Amino acid sequence: MVMLGARGDTATQISECLKTQDCRDDVHSQFDKLLGELNKPGAPFALSVANRLFGDQSYQFLQEFLTQTRTNYKSELESVDFRTKYEETRNEINSWVEKQTQGKIKDILA
């Protein structure tokens, strides 16, 4: 998702690091296909994937970015107040992660 929102040198550097230079535009749709395969009913395995964007309420995210994260990563934006309610926000994020990981990760943000 970070690469989806990156542009210019940052996008190039992320793509080089992930070795996706030749398929940078396809990476996001391929992740969507991977999620579909991993979550097929009746599969002999189970892998839980949880994605969420936590963005400060003062920042205006591009609608195209939000649409693509929803489509390819099954991720929604949670608008939060990092500036004045940082402790509440930290607790909210920790709680969401703990729930999504069935208690395996309790305090991702200390």
C-alpha positions, 0 to 999 in steps of 0.5 A: 500500500505504501508503494501505491501512494508513492510517487517519483523517486520514492516510488522508484526506490520502493520498487527497486527494494521490492524488485518490482521494477518490471511489474510496478503497475501490476503489483497491486492488482496481483496482490488482490488476486493473491488475497482471493486465492488465499481466502478461497472457501474450502482451501486446505490452509488459512491465512488471515490478512488485515489492512487498514489505513489510519490517516490524520483527519487534517489530511485530504487523501486522493479519492483514486488512492482510497479506491485502489486501496479498497479494491486491491488491499481490501483496506478502508481509511480510518480518519483519526486525530494524531495531533491532539488525541494521539493516546486515544488513537494509539489505543484504537490502532492497538485494539484493532490490530489485537482483534485482527490478529486474535490477540497475537499482537497486542501493542504494535504501537508502544 
